[in-house]
Amino acid sequence: MKRIATIVITLVLFSSCIESAKENNIRQQKLSTNLEKNKTMKKVLFVLTSHEELGDTGLKTGFWIEEFATPYYLLKDSGIEITLASPKGGQPPIDPKSNEPDFQTPATVRFNEDKETQEVLSKTVKLETVNQEDYDAVFYPGGHGPLWDLAEDKNSIALIEDFYKNNKPIAAVCHAPAVFKNTKNADGTSLIDGKKVTGFTNGEEEAVQLTSVVPFLVENMLKNNGGIYSKKEDWQAYAVEDGLLITGQNPSSSELVAELLLEKLK
């Protein structure tokens, strides 16, 4: 009887060991899968403006919500890991006009209800702390803010040049192509010289009555820097890809820019 009991106990312990081993293997497989997923997951850096003064008008500016939200959700929903940065860090200013009812889209409505993303946005990292080695691409949302800070920001300029030298995509929409104002190739020529580009048109700037307020016109700057500038009719969705550079004309073009960037990351 004692022998039978011993055999039963031994079998129970043996079975328990097998189950434990199986569970350990499953855990190891999950860990391995997660590590592999982290290795293969593409990472995109979003750089937002920290500038909120609209010239000397006494009005506020910042980044345009649609130009952030549409690409953000399109990329995030496609499995892209996104980090948000800005020159000053923390909460970047939102252009109050982009909150008006006429400028709402499904992506902005989603953002306005998305407390988690709002929390992430409120804690952007300082631009001076980021390194292109940690990302596969960089994206610049527009709004008038970038005309004042990112166009002249030495960290942004160096970052773009570094992404380009390391064969990584750089995307910008609407006013954000302003970030190419001072970027250079290794030989000192403009980074966009001879490249197909687009951005907010002179006509669109005139329509919003800010031609005499902004420090420069995006369309003129891109042309003056040797860019092969093209556009569609004002407010029509339009995006251009040339090598590593992806640019969009206006807020309506943000989805097209994000789609081109996503395709490039595949």
PAFIKOL-337374 format. One line per field, with one value per residue (C-alpha): residue in one letter; x, y, z. Coordinates in pm, 1 decimal. Example, Ala and Ser with C-alpha at 12.3 -4.5 7.8 and 13.67 -1.06 7.14 Angstrom:
residues 2
nugu <- A, S
east <- 1230.0, 1367.0
north <- -450.0, -106.0
up <- 780.0, 714.0
This chain:
residues 266
nugu <- M, K, R, I, A, T, I, V, I, T, L, V, L, F, S, S, C, I, E, S, A, K, E, N, N, I, R, Q, Q, K, L, S, T, N, L, E, K, N, K, T, M, K, K, V, L, F, V, L, T, S, H, E, E, L, G, D, T, G, L, K, T, G, F, W, I, E, E, F, A, T, P, Y, Y, L, L, K, D, S, G, I, E, I, T, L, A, S, P, K, G, G, Q, P, P, I, D, P, K, S, N, E, P, D, F, Q, T, P, A, T, V, R, F, N, E, D, K, E, T, Q, E, V, L, S, K, T, V, K, L, E, T, V, N, Q, E, D, Y, D, A, V, F, Y, P, G, G, H, G, P, L, W, D, L, A, E, D, K, N, S, I, A, L, I, E, D, F, Y, K, N, N, K, P, I, A, A, V, C, H, A, P, A, V, F, K, N, T, K, N, A, D, G, T, S, L, I, D, G, K, K, V, T, G, F, T, N, G, E, E, E, A, V, Q, L, T, S, V, V, P, F, L, V, E, N, M, L, K, N, N, G, G, I, Y, S, K, K, E, D, W, Q, A, Y, A, V, E, D, G, L, L, I, T, G, Q, N, P, S, S, S, E, L, V, A, E, L, L, L, E, K, L, K
east <- 0.0, 286.0, 450.4, 136.0, 111.6, 475.4, 418.1, 111.7, 298.8, 589.8, 355.8, 185.2, 517.6, 641.4, 323.2, 357.8, 716.0, 607.7, 333.3, 576.2, 822.8, 549.7, 445.5, 808.4, 850.9, 537.0, 666.4, 1003.3, 832.3, 619.7, 924.9, 1115.9, 822.5, 794.9, 1169.2, 1155.3, 853.2, 1037.7, 1333.4, 1120.9, 872.5, 939.4, 988.3, 897.3, 985.8, 724.6, 870.5, 624.0, 666.0, 702.8, 620.5, 281.1, 296.7, 150.5, 398.9, 304.0, -70.7, -132.2, -294.1, -181.9, -53.4, 118.7, 70.8, -240.7, -426.9, -535.8, -177.8, -71.2, -371.1, -427.5, -68.1, -36.0, -333.3, -265.4, 88.3, 1.4, -285.0, -37.1, 191.3, 440.0, 591.2, 582.4, 783.8, 685.6, 945.2, 953.7, 1222.9, 1111.5, 963.7, 637.4, 305.2, 342.3, 99.4, -205.0, -321.8, -659.8, -804.6, -752.4, -999.6, -1281.1, -1578.0, -1499.5, -1163.2, -1273.4, -1204.8, -1249.8, -889.4, -933.2, -1255.9, -1070.6, -788.1, -1028.6, -1170.4, -832.9, -706.7, -412.4, -270.9, -339.0, -131.4, 153.1, 138.1, 166.1, 503.3, 698.0, 1070.7, 1317.0, 1443.3, 1805.0, 1787.2, 1682.1, 1908.9, 1830.0, 1987.9, 1679.9, 1430.4, 1351.7, 1196.9, 1099.4, 773.3, 697.4, 331.9, 257.2, 78.2, 235.9, 455.7, 741.3, 804.1, 941.3, 1118.8, 1184.7, 1298.9, 1584.7, 1634.2, 1991.1, 1887.1, 1614.5, 1846.9, 2118.7, 1863.4, 1720.2, 2067.4, 2156.3, 1842.7, 1919.4, 2285.5, 2172.2, 1920.5, 1608.6, 1281.7, 1189.2, 825.1, 663.0, 321.0, 170.6, 389.3, 627.3, 842.5, 971.0, 1209.5, 1417.1, 1498.2, 1850.5, 1925.9, 2232.3, 2398.9, 2757.7, 2876.6, 2695.5, 2410.9, 2050.2, 1913.5, 1615.4, 1814.6, 1691.6, 1433.4, 1059.5, 876.5, 551.3, 415.3, 163.2, 105.9, 131.8, -235.4, -334.7, -133.9, -304.5, -644.0, -582.8, -459.1, -119.3, 110.8, 244.8, 258.6, 468.1, 849.9, 860.7, 636.5, 688.3, 637.5, 892.8, 1148.9, 1128.6, 1179.4, 1462.6, 1642.3, 1636.4, 1339.1, 1135.5, 811.6, 470.2, 117.0, -248.3, -529.6, -547.8, -677.8, -662.5, -488.6, -143.5, 178.8, 516.4, 782.6, 1139.6, 1386.4, 1389.5, 1179.7, 800.0, 608.0, 240.3, 75.2, -183.0, -384.4, -587.0, -262.3, -163.2, -312.9, -138.5, 195.6, 142.7, 49.1, 364.0, 575.2, 414.4, 478.5, 842.1, 879.1, 750.3
north <- 0.0, 231.5, 146.6, 241.7, 570.4, 646.1, 574.3, 801.9, 1085.7, 1042.3, 1057.9, 1369.1, 1541.2, 1435.8, 1567.6, 1893.2, 1930.9, 1879.8, 2142.4, 2382.1, 2326.9, 2388.3, 2712.7, 2823.4, 2750.9, 2951.1, 3244.2, 3225.0, 3214.8, 3520.4, 3706.1, 3617.2, 3729.8, 4060.7, 4122.5, 4047.3, 4273.2, 4557.8, 4508.6, 4521.4, 4791.8, 5110.1, 5428.3, 5778.1, 6105.9, 6383.8, 6733.2, 7005.4, 7380.0, 7552.9, 7897.8, 8050.5, 8421.3, 8511.2, 8785.0, 9115.6, 9067.1, 8978.1, 8654.7, 8300.2, 8031.5, 7693.3, 7362.4, 7272.9, 6984.2, 6811.0, 6803.8, 6627.3, 6403.8, 6259.4, 6135.5, 6036.5, 5800.2, 5666.8, 5567.8, 5451.5, 5233.9, 5078.0, 4965.9, 5252.7, 5364.8, 5745.3, 5981.7, 6348.0, 6624.6, 7004.4, 7270.5, 7354.8, 7018.1, 6979.2, 7094.4, 7243.5, 7525.4, 7435.9, 7695.4, 7796.6, 7841.2, 7471.0, 7399.5, 7582.0, 7373.4, 7435.1, 7261.4, 6942.8, 6604.6, 6246.0, 6254.3, 6579.1, 6450.4, 6134.8, 6342.7, 6560.9, 6245.3, 6073.9, 6159.9, 5920.9, 6092.6, 6435.5, 6329.6, 6210.4, 6538.6, 6738.8, 6575.3, 6613.8, 6556.4, 6838.3, 6839.0, 6876.6, 6535.6, 6327.3, 6139.2, 6020.0, 5681.9, 5599.0, 5652.6, 5537.4, 5865.9, 6214.9, 6399.6, 6771.5, 6882.1, 7237.0, 7537.7, 7883.6, 7822.1, 7644.8, 7958.7, 8129.8, 7857.8, 7532.1, 7709.5, 7861.8, 7599.5, 7463.2, 7129.6, 7079.3, 7176.3, 6936.0, 6659.5, 6686.9, 6687.9, 6381.5, 6193.0, 6273.4, 6164.5, 5835.1, 5766.2, 5813.0, 5976.8, 6333.8, 6440.3, 6781.5, 6923.6, 7269.4, 7532.8, 7269.4, 7256.9, 7582.8, 7354.0, 7318.2, 7690.3, 7649.1, 7279.9, 7199.0, 6914.8, 6823.1, 7047.8, 7350.2, 7359.1, 7368.8, 7026.9, 7082.0, 7215.2, 7025.9, 6831.7, 6818.4, 6986.3, 7153.7, 7352.5, 7618.5, 7837.1, 8213.6, 8216.7, 8019.3, 8254.6, 8551.6, 8388.0, 8368.1, 8730.2, 8660.6, 8742.3, 9051.5, 8882.8, 8570.5, 8603.9, 8447.9, 8275.4, 7900.1, 7884.1, 8160.1, 8009.8, 7665.6, 7816.1, 8042.9, 7741.4, 7566.6, 7342.2, 7226.0, 7359.5, 7242.4, 7282.0, 7217.8, 7469.3, 7631.4, 7399.3, 7087.8, 6781.1, 6740.6, 6569.3, 6522.8, 6258.9, 6296.2, 6046.6, 6086.7, 6404.5, 6398.0, 6726.7, 6824.2, 7147.9, 7221.2, 7067.3, 6858.4, 6695.2, 6553.4, 6210.0, 6183.3, 6268.8, 6009.3, 5743.5, 5811.5, 5799.2, 5471.5, 5316.4, 5422.1, 5260.0, 4921.4
up <- 0.0, 91.1, -241.5, -432.9, -244.8, -322.6, -691.6, -696.4, -526.0, -767.9, -1068.5, -932.3, -875.4, -1220.2, -1382.0, -1188.5, -1307.4, -1669.1, -1635.2, -1473.1, -1755.4, -2013.2, -1843.5, -1828.9, -2201.1, -2280.3, -2074.4, -2249.4, -2589.8, -2504.0, -2377.1, -2692.8, -2908.3, -2723.6, -2753.2, -3123.9, -3163.0, -2988.8, -3220.5, -3535.2, -3428.0, -3621.7, -3422.0, -3538.9, -3371.1, -3386.1, -3340.4, -3240.3, -3205.6, -2868.5, -3010.9, -2928.0, -3015.4, -3356.5, -3437.2, -3276.0, -3325.6, -2961.2, -3082.5, -3009.6, -3244.1, -3204.9, -3384.2, -3581.6, -3416.6, -3737.5, -3865.9, -3547.9, -3478.7, -3826.1, -3878.6, -3512.0, -3515.3, -3864.9, -3766.6, -3414.8, -3540.2, -3784.4, -3503.2, -3513.4, -3182.6, -3152.3, -2934.5, -2903.7, -2871.0, -2876.3, -2825.3, -2470.3, -2375.5, -2185.1, -2328.6, -2678.1, -2761.3, -2967.8, -3218.5, -3071.4, -3418.2, -3490.8, -3210.1, -3388.5, -3516.1, -3885.2, -3851.2, -3678.4, -3839.1, -3714.1, -3591.4, -3394.0, -3240.9, -3138.0, -2990.7, -2792.4, -2629.9, -2586.4, -2236.9, -2268.9, -2578.4, -2428.0, -2127.4, -2351.9, -2545.3, -2223.8, -2154.8, -2478.5, -2433.5, -2494.5, -2851.3, -2739.2, -2567.6, -2869.1, -3109.5, -3459.9, -3376.0, -3168.6, -3452.5, -3804.0, -3922.1, -3810.2, -3869.1, -3827.3, -3787.8, -3900.5, -3764.4, -3778.4, -3473.7, -3661.4, -3870.1, -3560.6, -3363.4, -3551.8, -3869.0, -3667.8, -3395.3, -3406.7, -3253.5, -3511.9, -3797.0, -3678.9, -3623.2, -3974.8, -4127.8, -3919.0, -4024.5, -4387.3, -4364.1, -4213.4, -4491.2, -4277.7, -4393.7, -4297.1, -4331.2, -4282.8, -4358.8, -4424.1, -4249.6, -4115.5, -4432.8, -4281.9, -4090.7, -4409.7, -4417.0, -4277.0, -4329.7, -4539.5, -4725.7, -4642.5, -4927.2, -4780.3, -5031.0, -4914.9, -4821.5, -5050.4, -5347.4, -5653.3, -5451.0, -5520.6, -5233.0, -5139.2, -4845.6, -4748.8, -5052.9, -5075.7, -5174.0, -4866.0, -4642.1, -4804.1, -4750.5, -4375.1, -4382.0, -4227.8, -4518.7, -4343.2, -4001.0, -4063.8, -4068.9, -4416.9, -4670.1, -4692.1, -5068.1, -5132.6, -4895.9, -5054.6, -5399.5, -5284.6, -5137.9, -5472.2, -5407.3, -5705.7, -5561.8, -5681.1, -5551.2, -5620.4, -5587.5, -5245.6, -4971.5, -5191.0, -5046.1, -5201.0, -5096.2, -5263.0, -5205.6, -5326.3, -5186.8, -4809.1, -4811.2, -4781.3, -4774.4, -4769.6, -4883.9, -4612.3, -4324.5, -4569.5, -4681.7, -4343.8, -4411.7, -4749.4, -4588.3, -4315.4, -4570.5, -4773.0, -4457.5, -4345.9, -4686.7, -4665.6, -4324.5, -4439.7
